[in-house]
Amino acid sequence: MASAQLEQSSVLQEELTCPVCLDLYRDPHLLPCGHNFCKTCLDRLKRQADRGRLRCPECRDSHRCGTNFQKNFKLANIADDYRHRRRANAAAATALKSRELLSSSLAGLQSLSAFAVPCDYCPSVAADVSGVSAGGDRPSAASISQECSDKQGAAAAAAASMFAVKTCLKCEVSMCQEHVKPHLELPAFREHPLTEPMNDFWKRKCPDHDEIYRYYCLDDKMCVCNACTIEGGHAGHTIKTLKNTMKDLKGTLDKQLYRVERKYSMAEKKLQEQKEKERQNRKFLDDAEQCLTRLGEEMKAKVLRFVVRLQECTRTHYDTNGLAIQKNTTKICQDKARLQEVRCGIEGLMQENDPFRFVEAYKTTGKQCRRQLRKNMFYPEYVDMDTEVIGVMMEEEMRKFLEEELMCHVSSAINSLCHLSDLEEEEEEQEDNEEEAAEEEEDDDDLDDSSEEEMRSDGEEEDEEDEEEEEDVHDQNDLNDDLFSPGEEEEEEEEDDDGDEDGDEDEEERGV
């Protein structure tokens, strides 16, 4: 039904369109040929006419310019009525769109009021928003756009002025931009601590004494208020402020982050080593295939099948090494991802500035981080190119297939293939020797200049070690709970260090 009406409207608009200006007829006049044109368009055609005669743009008939063309009154009335109706429909559509925009804006304000913290001194935000959205008489199409804009601006202003921007922990109230001014300007409120808006006061207050949690009991591992430390069940216990507890916990997390960074660097180094092995494996494959291709060119058709078998030998060895390297790489990447996750968790906790939220979050995230750090890292078994195995395989193929006249060429090809890795090792050793010689020359030149700096750096390192030992002793004496237990974490560090040393020894044995 709607599509039929739209099609009819399109056909009507096409019939009421002037062929010259392509707009609705304005003061249309009728030519003798039966075609209509706007009065202004017809005058323009007369001015452009040649020898006093104009041609109809539709049928190209010729007419004298001096002819008094008659106005088509019926067509003019129809075009004017269609023009007025189109304007009315456009105004109604604009009004409907404005009303929908108002509804969506008010819905957004209501949802914002549900999550934001309201000001304790201002009226309810939701009540004002609902009052703005409550409908009275339905507005007319002519005034609805202005009314929608006014309501939308009033609702936004009301909501912005009623949401809290700060919370006073001493007064236990949340305040908007206007009501927080006394706390910022008057000296009487200078000692009142202001934080970001919060609506979870009931979680931060002691249910027994109705006071804000300001301390942490290390014996019972829970937050306590001032009254709990004096007359409650926590009297005589080891108590620390939440701020100092957060500081100590962040210090522990800082150490854990250092461990994560160290292990992450180790994983990165191992990954680079595996990539280097992959490059060497690929280079060996390329060199072997080149050597065997030259052999195939010499033997041509007679040894084509033999060359294919030799290529299969090298390819099998390459695939075997490649699978092992790929498996090692995958496990190392898993270690990296796990350490990256721990690092992100620790960094997230380090960015938390609210002591209560930090302690609550540390109960779960801190344990998870330590659990992940206890896991042993993967130490891969390095894969080398076993040229002797490849040589044995190729010699066996040679024994099966070759005849006496081909033995010389095949033997030379195999020998050149077995010497590829030896040449690479010799080149690497030569490069290493050159680098060491260059470093020794630089060290000899800088020895005199750097002696004093080394003495100073040794003294600074000794001071730093003494400070770290004092901090470790202080941490062991002050914190002895599940959330903050430096002793356990030091044991974990020692275990991790032992594991790292064992891994290094395994690597050295495999290298040997």
HUPEZI-V129168 format. One line per field, one symbol per residue. ss: DSSP state (h for helix, s for strand, l for the rest). phi: phi as a letter, one per 40 degrees, with the letter a starting at -180 (. if undefined). psi: psi as a letter, one per 30 degrees, with the letter a starting at -180 (. if undefined). A space follows every 50 residues. Layout:
ss = ???
phi = ???
psi = ???
This chain:
ss = lhhhhhhhhhhhhhhlsllllllslllssslllllssshhhhhhhhhlls llsssllllllssslllllsslhhhhhhhhhhhhhhhhhhhhhhhhhhhh hhhhhhhhhhhhhhhllsllllllhhhhhhhhhllllllllllhhhhhhh hhhhhhhhhhhhsllsssllllssslllllhhhhhlhhhllllsslllll hhhhsllllllsllsssllllssslhhhhhllllllllssshhhhhhhhh hhhhhhhhhhhhhhhhhhhhhhhhhhhhhhhhhhhhhhhhhhhhhhhhhl lllhhhhhhhhhhhhhhhhhhhhhhhhhhhhhhhhhhhhhhhhhhhhhhh llllhhhhhhhhhhhhhhhhhhhhllllllllllllhhhhhhhhhhhhhh hllhhhhhhhhhhhhhhhlhhhhhhhhhhhhhhhhhhhhhhhhhhhhhhh hhhhhhhhhhhhhhhhhhhhhhhhhhhhlllllllhhhhhhhhhhhhhhh hhhhhhhhhhhl
phi = .cccccccccccccccbccccfbcdbfcbbcdcgcbaccccccccccccb ggbbbcccbgccbccccccccccccccccccccccccccccccccccccc ccccccccccccccbccccccccccccccccccccbccccccbccccccc cccccccccccbccbabccccgbbbcccccddccbcccbccccbbcdabb ccccbcccbfbccbbbccccfacbcccccbbccbcgccbbcccccccccc cccccccccccccccccccccccccccccccccccccccccccccccccf ccbccccccccccccccccccccccccccccccccccccccccccccccc ccbcdcccccccdcccccccccccccccbcccbbcccccccccccccccc bcbccbcccccccccccccccccccccccccccccccccccccccccccc ccccccccccccccccccccccccccccbaaccbbccccccccccccccc cccccccccccc
psi = eeeeeeeeeeeeeefgkkfefhlkkjikkklffgkklleeeeeeeefglk hgklkkfefgkkkkffkjkkkjeeeeeeeeeeeeeeeeeeeeeeeeeeee eeeeeeeeeeeeffelklkffllkeeeeeeeefkkbkkllfegeeeeeee eeeeeeeeeeffkkflkjfefhlkkaeeffeeffekffgegkkkllkkgh effgkkfefhlkkflkjfefhlklaeeefefafgkfljklleeeeeeeee eeeeeeeeeeeeeeeeeeeeeeeeeeeeeeeeeeeeeeeeefeeeeeefb eegeeeeeeeeeeeeeeeeeeeeeeeeeeeeeeeeeeeeeeeeeeeeeef fkfjeeeeeeefeeeeeeeeeeffkklkjljkkljifeeeeeeeeeeeee elleffeeeeeeeeeeeffeeeeeeeeeeeeeeeeeeeeeeeeeegeeff eeeeeeeeeeeeeeeeeeeeeeeeeeeekileejieeeeeeeeeeeeeee eeeeeeeeeee.
